[in-house]
Amino acid sequence: MKSVRVVEGNTFVAQDIERPALRAGAVRVRIQAAFLPPYFEHLPSGSWQTPPRPFTPGQCAIGIVEETADPDCALRRGQTVYCDMYIEGSGPEADHGFIGCFGLAPAASRHLAKWPNGTFAEEFVGPELCFTAIPDNVRTSPEILCRLGWFATALAGFRRGGFRPGNVVAINGAAGLLGSSAAVVALAIGAAQVRLVGRRTSVLRELAALDSRIVVEDPDDQSPLDFVLDCVGGENASKSVALSERLRRFGNVAFVGALTARAAFNTSLLMRNSNSVVGSFWFPHELAADVLALIAAAAIDLSAFRAETFDTDQIAAAMKQSVQHSGGLFHVALKP
């Protein structure tokens, strides 16, 4: 079958490989579309802990169930499902990671060795817990819906951070894939106002045009906030700190991005206002169903989102397009 592979030499290649075996506890899915985030550009470089090479990379995807190993599996042949690459053990040990991608702790190596291959292929075989059935009344195209993990990551951040309907929310890093997804989720769960903070003004304005409750902040804005969802990456934490200092009493900050710098928070101010700062990584598998319910209820409207699709043998062009243009309402997907 057609696939993308990560091989020695720090590169992606398109290859024909054997159909994966259906192991115990697994589900076989025929891939319709798989999300290609820009950070995948760095996956072959060796800077992350990856599965043993060669392996098939992959991220969130939409597919059709072909067969299940367990006859009692709740999924049925022909059913459309969301494929989540997140995997972890059942205990408190840090051993989490992503199938076909990378691990976040050394102990993740055992999961990556057992389940090395992701969704950038015609078929994906993964553990049953990684699949969520798509409701029949969700008719969004697979190339758009494969972004679902980014909406669910935002929803998990809001929930873990103690968001309440009626909150005034600021999204830091709002022009990125996660930040723009978070803005839509914030409206869906009842934010009174969503204030966008980011560098690409044209992207922010496109998001603001979706709803009158979305506002693009001025650089010197000091409006009070109830909740900050920080989706920013990089080494500059100054805006994250500044936003935390605008929180009302009992307001919260949730970090869901990839900020690499240490942040010098005013801990006395946080204490006096009973503010909290929490981190939130990815989301529990069951949260995908909650996002799908919001889509089915039209609380999340995906009609403005756009995707450009590529075949697996176009991986180089697809990766370049994702790096150069992903963000806001636009993303790239692979369609084997």
C-alpha positions as YAML, in Angstrom:
chain: A
units: angstrom
residues:
- id: 1
  name: MET
  ca: [0.00, 0.00, 0.00]
- id: 2
  name: LYS
  ca: [1.06, 3.63, -0.48]
- id: 3
  name: SER
  ca: [2.61, 5.37, 2.50]
- id: 4
  name: VAL
  ca: [4.95, 8.06, 3.72]
- id: 5
  name: ARG
  ca: [7.97, 6.76, 5.63]
- id: 6
  name: VAL
  ca: [10.57, 8.29, 7.91]
- id: 7
  name: VAL
  ca: [13.88, 6.65, 7.09]
- id: 8
  name: GLU
  ca: [17.51, 7.07, 8.01]
- id: 9
  name: GLY
  ca: [18.92, 10.22, 6.48]
- id: 10
  name: ASN
  ca: [16.47, 12.62, 8.13]
- id: 11
  name: THR
  ca: [13.87, 12.76, 5.40]
- id: 12
  name: PHE
  ca: [10.37, 11.72, 4.37]
- id: 13
  name: VAL
  ca: [10.00, 9.33, 1.45]
- id: 14
  name: ALA
  ca: [6.96, 7.92, -0.35]
- id: 15
  name: GLN
  ca: [7.05, 4.12, -0.45]
- id: 16
  name: ASP
  ca: [4.89, 1.10, -1.13]
- id: 17
  name: ILE
  ca: [4.83, -1.11, 1.96]
- id: 18
  name: GLU
  ca: [3.06, -4.27, 3.05]
- id: 19
  name: ARG
  ca: [-0.42, -4.00, 4.49]
- id: 20
  name: PRO
  ca: [-0.11, -3.85, 8.31]
- id: 21
  name: ALA
  ca: [-1.18, -6.88, 10.31]
- id: 22
  name: LEU
  ca: [-4.27, -6.63, 12.53]
- id: 23
  name: ARG
  ca: [-2.99, -7.33, 16.02]
- id: 24
  name: ALA
  ca: [-4.96, -8.06, 19.19]
- id: 25
  name: GLY
  ca: [-6.97, -5.12, 20.47]
- id: 26
  name: ALA
  ca: [-6.59, -3.23, 17.20]
- id: 27
  name: VAL
  ca: [-8.80, -1.69, 14.52]
- id: 28
  name: ARG
  ca: [-7.95, -1.39, 10.83]
- id: 29
  name: VAL
  ca: [-9.03, 1.86, 9.18]
- id: 30
  name: ARG
  ca: [-8.87, 3.00, 5.55]
- id: 31
  name: ILE
  ca: [-7.60, 6.59, 5.72]
- id: 32
  name: GLN
  ca: [-9.63, 9.33, 4.05]
- id: 33
  name: ALA
  ca: [-7.59, 12.34, 5.20]
- id: 34
  name: ALA
  ca: [-4.78, 12.95, 7.69]
- id: 35
  name: PHE
  ca: [-3.80, 16.30, 9.21]
- id: 36
  name: LEU
  ca: [-0.29, 17.58, 8.37]
- id: 37
  name: PRO
  ca: [0.85, 20.14, 10.97]
- id: 38
  name: PRO
  ca: [3.86, 22.33, 10.16]
- id: 39
  name: TYR
  ca: [5.98, 21.01, 13.04]
- id: 40
  name: PHE
  ca: [6.21, 17.67, 11.21]
- id: 41
  name: GLU
  ca: [8.93, 19.33, 9.16]
- id: 42
  name: HIS
  ca: [11.29, 18.56, 12.05]
- id: 43
  name: LEU
  ca: [10.11, 15.00, 12.73]
- id: 44
  name: PRO
  ca: [12.80, 13.20, 10.66]
- id: 45
  name: SER
  ca: [15.66, 15.29, 12.06]
- id: 46
  name: GLY
  ca: [16.26, 13.04, 15.05]
- id: 47
  name: SER
  ca: [15.83, 15.76, 17.69]
- id: 48
  name: TRP
  ca: [12.75, 13.99, 19.10]
- id: 49
  name: GLN
  ca: [12.30, 10.48, 20.41]
- id: 50
  name: THR
  ca: [10.58, 8.71, 17.52]
- id: 51
  name: PRO
  ca: [9.59, 5.11, 16.78]
- id: 52
  name: PRO
  ca: [12.33, 2.83, 15.42]
- id: 53
  name: ARG
  ca: [13.06, 3.63, 11.76]
- id: 54
  name: PRO
  ca: [11.73, 3.12, 9.20]
- id: 55
  name: PHE
  ca: [8.20, 3.99, 10.32]
- id: 56
  name: THR
  ca: [5.06, 5.58, 8.92]
- id: 57
  name: PRO
  ca: [4.43, 8.99, 10.47]
- id: 58
  name: GLY
  ca: [0.99, 10.43, 11.04]
- id: 59
  name: GLN
  ca: [-1.31, 12.65, 13.01]
- id: 60
  name: CYS
  ca: [-5.06, 13.07, 13.50]
- id: 61
  name: ALA
  ca: [-7.04, 11.46, 10.69]
- id: 62
  name: ILE
  ca: [-10.49, 10.50, 9.49]
- id: 63
  name: GLY
  ca: [-11.03, 7.00, 8.15]
- id: 64
  name: ILE
  ca: [-13.44, 4.14, 7.49]
- id: 65
  name: VAL
  ca: [-13.36, 1.00, 9.65]
- id: 66
  name: GLU
  ca: [-12.27, -2.04, 7.63]
- id: 67
  name: GLU
  ca: [-12.09, -4.65, 10.40]
- id: 68
  name: THR
  ca: [-11.66, -5.07, 14.15]
- id: 69
  name: ALA
  ca: [-9.66, -7.68, 16.06]
- id: 70
  name: ASP
  ca: [-12.19, -7.90, 18.89]
- id: 71
  name: PRO
  ca: [-15.58, -9.28, 17.79]
- id: 72
  name: ASP
  ca: [-17.17, -7.31, 20.65]
- id: 73
  name: CYS
  ca: [-15.66, -4.00, 19.53]
- id: 74
  name: ALA
  ca: [-18.24, -1.19, 19.53]
- id: 75
  name: LEU
  ca: [-17.01, 0.01, 16.15]
- id: 76
  name: ARG
  ca: [-18.48, -1.57, 13.03]
- id: 77
  name: ARG
  ca: [-17.23, -2.11, 9.51]
- id: 78
  name: GLY
  ca: [-17.96, 0.85, 7.24]
- id: 79
  name: GLN
  ca: [-18.21, 3.31, 10.12]
- id: 80
  name: THR
  ca: [-16.46, 6.67, 9.81]
- id: 81
  name: VAL
  ca: [-14.09, 7.36, 12.71]
- id: 82
  name: TYR
  ca: [-11.68, 9.95, 14.02]
- id: 83
  name: CYS
  ca: [-8.18, 8.53, 14.62]
- id: 84
  name: ASP
  ca: [-6.27, 9.97, 17.60]
- id: 85
  name: MET
  ca: [-2.56, 9.16, 17.75]
- id: 86
  name: TYR
  ca: [-2.17, 9.85, 21.49]
- id: 87
  name: ILE
  ca: [-1.05, 6.88, 23.58]
- id: 88
  name: GLU
  ca: [-0.08, 6.42, 27.23]
- id: 89
  name: GLY
  ca: [0.00, 3.87, 30.00]
- id: 90
  name: SER
  ca: [-2.61, 3.52, 32.75]
- id: 91
  name: GLY
  ca: [-0.47, 4.74, 35.67]
- id: 92
  name: PRO
  ca: [1.05, 8.06, 36.79]
- id: 93
  name: GLU
  ca: [4.37, 7.52, 35.02]
- id: 94
  name: ALA
  ca: [5.21, 10.05, 32.28]
- id: 95
  name: ASP
  ca: [5.15, 7.71, 29.28]
- id: 96
  name: HIS
  ca: [2.88, 9.55, 26.88]
- id: 97
  name: GLY
  ca: [3.45, 10.13, 23.20]
- id: 98
  name: PHE
  ca: [1.95, 9.90, 19.74]
- id: 99
  name: ILE
  ca: [1.82, 6.89, 17.43]
- id: 100
  name: GLY
  ca: [3.78, 7.59, 14.26]
- id: 101
  name: CYS
  ca: [5.26, 10.66, 15.83]
- id: 102
  name: PHE
  ca: [7.21, 11.21, 19.06]
- id: 103
  name: GLY
  ca: [7.35, 10.48, 22.78]
- id: 104
  name: LEU
  ca: [7.45, 13.07, 25.55]
- id: 105
  name: ALA
  ca: [9.36, 10.95, 28.06]
- id: 106
  name: PRO
  ca: [11.87, 8.09, 27.78]
- id: 107
  name: ALA
  ca: [9.25, 5.59, 28.96]
- id: 108
  name: ALA
  ca: [7.17, 6.35, 25.85]
- id: 109
  name: SER
  ca: [9.61, 4.21, 23.85]
- id: 110
  name: ARG
  ca: [7.72, 1.02, 24.75]
- id: 111
  name: HIS
  ca: [4.50, 2.39, 23.27]
- id: 112
  name: LEU
  ca: [6.23, 3.69, 20.14]
- id: 113
  name: ALA
  ca: [7.91, 0.32, 19.61]
- id: 114
  name: LYS
  ca: [4.60, -1.53, 19.91]
- id: 115
  name: TRP
  ca: [2.63, 0.95, 17.77]
- id: 116
  name: PRO
  ca: [5.18, 2.68, 15.52]
- id: 117
  name: ASN
  ca: [3.12, 3.46, 12.42]
- id: 118
  name: GLY
  ca: [0.76, 6.37, 11.94]
- id: 119
  name: THR
  ca: [-1.86, 7.57, 9.49]
- id: 120
  name: PHE
  ca: [0.14, 8.79, 6.47]
- id: 121
  name: ALA
  ca: [-0.77, 5.67, 4.51]
- id: 122
  name: GLU
  ca: [-3.73, 4.04, 2.82]
- id: 123
  name: GLU
  ca: [-4.46, 2.08, 6.00]
- id: 124
  name: PHE
  ca: [-3.81, 2.58, 9.70]
- id: 125
  name: VAL
  ca: [-3.91, -0.11, 12.38]
- id: 126
  name: GLY
  ca: [-4.11, 1.21, 15.92]
- id: 127
  name: PRO
  ca: [-5.45, 0.37, 19.39]
- id: 128
  name: GLU
  ca: [-9.22, 0.46, 19.73]
- id: 129
  name: LEU
  ca: [-9.15, 3.28, 22.31]
- id: 130
  name: CYS
  ca: [-7.69, 5.66, 19.70]
- id: 131
  name: PHE
  ca: [-10.86, 5.72, 17.57]
- id: 132
  name: THR
  ca: [-14.01, 7.78, 18.01]
- id: 133
  name: ALA
  ca: [-17.10, 7.20, 15.89]
- id: 134
  name: ILE
  ca: [-18.27, 10.18, 13.82]
- id: 135
  name: PRO
  ca: [-22.01, 10.83, 14.30]
- id: 136
  name: ASP
  ca: [-24.11, 10.43, 11.18]
- id: 137
  name: ASN
  ca: [-25.23, 14.07, 11.36]
- id: 138
  name: VAL
  ca: [-21.65, 15.36, 11.12]
- id: 139
  name: ARG
  ca: [-21.15, 15.72, 7.39]
- id: 140
  name: THR
  ca: [-17.98, 17.81, 7.35]
- id: 141
  name: SER
  ca: [-15.48, 16.67, 4.72]
- id: 142
  name: PRO
  ca: [-12.62, 14.47, 6.02]
- id: 143
  name: GLU
  ca: [-9.92, 16.96, 4.99]
- id: 144
  name: ILE
  ca: [-11.49, 19.58, 7.29]
- id: 145
  name: LEU
  ca: [-12.56, 17.24, 10.10]
- id: 146
  name: CYS
  ca: [-9.07, 15.73, 10.46]
- id: 147
  name: ARG
  ca: [-8.17, 18.92, 12.35]
- id: 148
  name: LEU
  ca: [-10.41, 17.73, 15.19]
- id: 149
  name: GLY
  ca: [-7.52, 17.16, 17.61]
- id: 150
  name: TRP
  ca: [-6.70, 20.85, 17.64]
- id: 151
  name: PHE
  ca: [-10.27, 21.75, 18.64]
- id: 152
  name: ALA
  ca: [-10.21, 19.07, 21.33]
- id: 153
  name: THR
  ca: [-6.85, 20.30, 22.66]
- id: 154
  name: ALA
  ca: [-8.37, 23.76, 23.06]
- id: 155
  name: LEU
  ca: [-11.48, 22.36, 24.75]
- id: 156
  name: ALA
  ca: [-9.34, 20.40, 27.20]
- id: 157
  name: GLY
  ca: [-7.41, 23.57, 28.04]
- id: 158
  name: PHE
  ca: [-10.59, 25.48, 28.77]
- id: 159
  name: ARG
  ca: [-11.94, 22.69, 30.97]
- id: 160
  name: ARG
  ca: [-8.72, 22.07, 32.88]
- id: 161
  name: GLY
  ca: [-8.33, 25.81, 33.41]
- id: 162
  name: GLY
  ca: [-11.80, 26.26, 34.91]
- id: 163
  name: PHE
  ca: [-13.47, 28.21, 32.10]
- id: 164
  name: ARG
  ca: [-17.02, 29.39, 32.81]
- id: 165
  name: PRO
  ca: [-19.67, 30.51, 30.29]
- id: 166
  name: GLY
  ca: [-19.76, 34.30, 30.15]
- id: 167
  name: ASN
  ca: [-15.99, 34.65, 30.56]
- id: 168
  name: VAL
  ca: [-14.04, 37.20, 28.56]
- id: 169
  name: VAL
  ca: [-11.29, 35.12, 26.96]
- id: 170
  name: ALA
  ca: [-7.96, 36.10, 25.44]
- id: 171
  name: ILE
  ca: [-6.28, 33.70, 23.01]
- id: 172
  name: ASN
  ca: [-2.52, 34.22, 22.86]
- id: 173
  name: GLY
  ca: [-1.06, 32.94, 19.60]
- id: 174
  name: ALA
  ca: [-4.47, 33.22, 17.96]
- id: 175
  name: ALA
  ca: [-3.18, 33.23, 14.38]
- id: 176
  name: GLY
  ca: [-1.83, 29.67, 14.62]
- id: 177
  name: LEU
  ca: [-3.65, 26.43, 13.99]
- id: 178
  name: LEU
  ca: [-4.35, 25.83, 17.66]
- id: 179
  name: GLY
  ca: [-5.15, 29.44, 18.55]
- id: 180
  name: SER
  ca: [-7.63, 29.89, 15.72]
- id: 181
  name: SER
  ca: [-9.28, 26.58, 16.60]
- id: 182
  name: ALA
  ca: [-9.47, 27.73, 20.22]
- id: 183
  name: ALA
  ca: [-11.26, 30.94, 19.26]
- id: 184
  name: VAL
  ca: [-14.06, 28.95, 17.61]
- id: 185
  name: VAL
  ca: [-14.27, 26.56, 20.57]
- id: 186
  name: ALA
  ca: [-14.46, 29.47, 23.05]
- id: 187
  name: LEU
  ca: [-17.57, 30.80, 21.31]
- id: 188
  name: ALA
  ca: [-19.09, 27.31, 21.19]
- id: 189
  name: ILE
  ca: [-18.83, 26.85, 24.96]
- id: 190
  name: GLY
  ca: [-20.22, 30.27, 25.85]
- id: 191
  name: ALA
  ca: [-17.49, 32.90, 25.95]
- id: 192
  name: ALA
  ca: [-18.93, 36.42, 26.16]
- id: 193
  name: GLN
  ca: [-16.03, 37.78, 24.13]
- id: 194
  name: VAL
  ca: [-12.92, 36.31, 22.51]
- id: 195
  name: ARG
  ca: [-9.94, 38.67, 22.26]
- id: 196
  name: LEU
  ca: [-7.27, 37.66, 19.74]
- id: 197
  name: VAL
  ca: [-3.57, 38.23, 20.39]
- id: 198
  name: GLY
  ca: [-1.12, 37.34, 17.65]
- id: 199
  name: ARG
  ca: [1.34, 38.54, 15.03]
- id: 200
  name: ARG
  ca: [-0.42, 37.91, 11.71]
- id: 201
  name: THR
  ca: [-2.97, 40.69, 11.62]
- id: 202
  name: SER
  ca: [-4.60, 39.58, 8.37]
- id: 203
  name: VAL
  ca: [-5.28, 36.12, 9.82]
- id: 204
  name: LEU
  ca: [-6.69, 37.62, 13.03]
- id: 205
  name: ARG
  ca: [-9.02, 39.88, 11.07]
- id: 206
  name: GLU
  ca: [-10.28, 36.91, 9.07]
- id: 207
  name: LEU
  ca: [-11.12, 35.16, 12.33]
- id: 208
  name: ALA
  ca: [-12.78, 38.28, 13.75]
- id: 209
  name: ALA
  ca: [-15.04, 38.43, 10.70]
- id: 210
  name: LEU
  ca: [-16.62, 35.12, 11.78]
- id: 211
  name: ASP
  ca: [-18.49, 36.57, 14.75]
- id: 212
  name: SER
  ca: [-19.07, 39.96, 16.39]
- id: 213
  name: ARG
  ca: [-17.89, 38.55, 19.73]
- id: 214
  name: ILE
  ca: [-14.36, 38.10, 18.35]
- id: 215
  name: VAL
  ca: [-12.10, 41.14, 18.77]
- id: 216
  name: VAL
  ca: [-8.53, 41.73, 17.55]
- id: 217
  name: GLU
  ca: [-6.57, 43.36, 20.37]
- id: 218
  name: ASP
  ca: [-4.44, 46.47, 19.97]
- id: 219
  name: PRO
  ca: [-0.83, 46.13, 21.18]
- id: 220
  name: ASP
  ca: [-1.49, 48.40, 24.18]
- id: 221
  name: ASP
  ca: [-4.86, 46.92, 25.17]
- id: 222
  name: GLN
  ca: [-5.45, 46.58, 28.90]
- id: 223
  name: SER
  ca: [-9.04, 45.30, 28.96]
- id: 224
  name: PRO
  ca: [-9.78, 43.03, 31.96]
- id: 225
  name: LEU
  ca: [-9.86, 39.30, 31.28]
- id: 226
  name: ASP
  ca: [-11.41, 36.25, 32.92]
- id: 227
  name: PHE
  ca: [-9.48, 33.56, 31.11]
- id: 228
  name: VAL
  ca: [-6.32, 33.32, 29.01]
- id: 229
  name: LEU
  ca: [-5.71, 30.33, 26.75]
- id: 230
  name: ASP
  ca: [-2.04, 30.56, 25.84]
- id: 231
  name: CYS
  ca: [-1.35, 28.81, 22.53]
- id: 232
  name: VAL
  ca: [1.88, 30.60, 21.69]
- id: 233
  name: GLY
  ca: [5.19, 28.90, 20.97]
- id: 234
  name: GLY
  ca: [8.76, 30.15, 21.01]
- id: 235
  name: GLU
  ca: [11.05, 31.84, 23.46]
- id: 236
  name: ASN
  ca: [9.29, 35.13, 24.28]
- id: 237
  name: ALA
  ca: [7.08, 34.87, 27.36]
- id: 238
  name: SER
  ca: [6.51, 38.61, 27.82]
- id: 239
  name: LYS
  ca: [3.02, 38.67, 26.29]
- id: 240
  name: SER
  ca: [1.99, 35.62, 28.31]
- id: 241
  name: VAL
  ca: [3.02, 37.38, 31.52]
- id: 242
  name: ALA
  ca: [1.33, 40.64, 30.49]
- id: 243
  name: LEU
  ca: [-1.95, 38.85, 29.80]
- id: 244
  name: SER
  ca: [-1.81, 37.11, 33.19]
- id: 245
  name: GLU
  ca: [-1.59, 40.51, 34.87]
- id: 246
  name: ARG
  ca: [-4.88, 41.58, 33.26]
- id: 247
  name: LEU
  ca: [-6.87, 38.79, 34.89]
- id: 248
  name: ARG
  ca: [-9.77, 39.67, 37.10]
- id: 249
  name: ARG
  ca: [-10.07, 38.06, 40.51]
- id: 250
  name: PHE
  ca: [-10.45, 34.26, 40.19]
- id: 251
  name: GLY
  ca: [-9.39, 34.40, 36.54]
- id: 252
  name: ASN
  ca: [-7.16, 31.68, 35.09]
- id: 253
  name: VAL
  ca: [-4.43, 31.03, 32.54]
- id: 254
  name: ALA
  ca: [-4.14, 27.68, 30.75]
- id: 255
  name: PHE
  ca: [-1.04, 26.89, 28.71]
- id: 256
  name: VAL
  ca: [-1.67, 24.62, 25.72]
- id: 257
  name: GLY
  ca: [1.07, 25.89, 23.40]
- id: 258
  name: ALA
  ca: [4.77, 25.23, 23.03]
- id: 259
  name: LEU
  ca: [6.31, 28.18, 24.89]
- id: 260
  name: THR
  ca: [9.93, 27.27, 25.61]
- id: 261
  name: ALA
  ca: [10.95, 30.25, 27.75]
- id: 262
  name: ARG
  ca: [10.54, 30.56, 31.51]
- id: 263
  name: ALA
  ca: [7.85, 33.05, 32.47]
- id: 264
  name: ALA
  ca: [8.41, 35.52, 35.32]
- id: 265
  name: PHE
  ca: [4.91, 35.74, 36.74]
- id: 266
  name: ASN
  ca: [3.97, 38.24, 39.44]
- id: 267
  name: THR
  ca: [3.16, 35.55, 41.97]
- id: 268
  name: SER
  ca: [2.05, 38.07, 44.58]
- id: 269
  name: LEU
  ca: [-0.57, 39.42, 42.16]
- id: 270
  name: LEU
  ca: [-1.68, 35.89, 41.29]
- id: 271
  name: MET
  ca: [-2.04, 35.12, 44.99]
- id: 272
  name: ARG
  ca: [-3.98, 38.29, 45.84]
- id: 273
  name: ASN
  ca: [-6.44, 37.73, 42.99]
- id: 274
  name: SER
  ca: [-6.74, 33.97, 43.53]
- id: 275
  name: ASN
  ca: [-5.66, 33.37, 39.94]
- id: 276
  name: SER
  ca: [-4.44, 30.01, 38.73]
- id: 277
  name: VAL
  ca: [-1.94, 28.95, 36.09]
- id: 278
  name: VAL
  ca: [-2.31, 25.45, 34.67]
- id: 279
  name: GLY
  ca: [-0.77, 23.41, 31.88]
- id: 280
  name: SER
  ca: [-2.86, 21.23, 29.58]
- id: 281
  name: PHE
  ca: [-1.35, 18.73, 27.15]
- id: 282
  name: TRP
  ca: [-3.53, 17.18, 24.43]
- id: 283
  name: PHE
  ca: [-6.85, 15.72, 25.70]
- id: 284
  name: PRO
  ca: [-8.51, 12.55, 27.01]
- id: 285
  name: HIS
  ca: [-9.73, 10.33, 24.16]
- id: 286
  name: GLU
  ca: [-13.37, 10.78, 25.16]
- id: 287
  name: LEU
  ca: [-13.17, 14.53, 24.59]
- id: 288
  name: ALA
  ca: [-13.19, 13.97, 20.81]
- id: 289
  name: ALA
  ca: [-16.84, 12.92, 21.12]
- id: 290
  name: ASP
  ca: [-17.62, 16.17, 22.95]
- id: 291
  name: VAL
  ca: [-16.15, 18.22, 20.09]
- id: 292
  name: LEU
  ca: [-18.10, 16.18, 17.58]
- id: 293
  name: ALA
  ca: [-21.28, 16.87, 19.57]
- id: 294
  name: LEU
  ca: [-20.57, 20.61, 19.37]
- id: 295
  name: ILE
  ca: [-20.09, 20.27, 15.61]
- id: 296
  name: ALA
  ca: [-23.29, 18.24, 15.25]
- id: 297
  name: ALA
  ca: [-25.20, 20.91, 17.19]
- id: 298
  name: ALA
  ca: [-23.72, 23.64, 14.94]
- id: 299
  name: ALA
  ca: [-22.11, 25.29, 17.97]
- id: 300
  name: ILE
  ca: [-18.81, 24.83, 16.11]
- id: 301
  name: ASP
  ca: [-19.25, 25.92, 12.50]
- id: 302
  name: LEU
  ca: [-16.52, 24.55, 10.25]
- id: 303
  name: SER
  ca: [-17.85, 26.02, 7.01]
- id: 304
  name: ALA
  ca: [-15.21, 28.78, 6.90]
- id: 305
  name: PHE
  ca: [-12.27, 26.40, 7.34]
- id: 306
  name: ARG
  ca: [-10.18, 25.50, 4.29]
- id: 307
  name: ALA
  ca: [-7.77, 22.67, 3.51]
- id: 308
  name: GLU
  ca: [-5.43, 21.90, 0.67]
- id: 309
  name: THR
  ca: [-4.93, 18.20, 0.05]
- id: 310
  name: PHE
  ca: [-1.97, 16.23, -1.26]
- id: 311
  name: ASP
  ca: [-1.30, 12.60, -2.07]
- id: 312
  name: THR
  ca: [1.30, 10.67, -0.08]
- id: 313
  name: ASP
  ca: [3.76, 10.82, -2.98]
- id: 314
  name: GLN
  ca: [3.53, 14.62, -2.76]
- id: 315
  name: ILE
  ca: [4.79, 14.71, 0.83]
- id: 316
  name: ALA
  ca: [7.63, 17.17, 0.11]
- id: 317
  name: ALA
  ca: [5.28, 19.69, -1.53]
- id: 318
  name: ALA
  ca: [2.65, 19.15, 1.18]
- id: 319
  name: MET
  ca: [5.16, 19.72, 3.95]
- id: 320
  name: LYS
  ca: [6.41, 22.93, 2.32]
- id: 321
  name: GLN
  ca: [2.85, 24.21, 1.94]
- id: 322
  name: SER
  ca: [2.03, 23.43, 5.56]
- id: 323
  name: VAL
  ca: [5.13, 25.20, 6.89]
- id: 324
  name: GLN
  ca: [4.65, 28.28, 4.74]
- id: 325
  name: HIS
  ca: [0.88, 28.73, 4.88]
- id: 326
  name: SER
  ca: [-0.78, 26.81, 7.74]
- id: 327
  name: GLY
  ca: [-2.59, 28.90, 10.31]
- id: 328
  name: GLY
  ca: [-5.88, 30.59, 10.93]
- id: 329
  name: LEU
  ca: [-8.65, 28.90, 8.98]
- id: 330
  name: PHE
  ca: [-6.26, 27.09, 6.59]
- id: 331
  name: HIS
  ca: [-4.42, 23.78, 6.96]
- id: 332
  name: VAL
  ca: [-2.93, 20.98, 4.87]
- id: 333
  name: ALA
  ca: [-4.10, 17.35, 4.74]
- id: 334
  name: LEU
  ca: [-2.85, 14.18, 3.11]
- id: 335
  name: LYS
  ca: [-5.34, 12.01, 1.20]
- id: 336
  name: PRO
  ca: [-3.75, 8.63, 0.33]
...
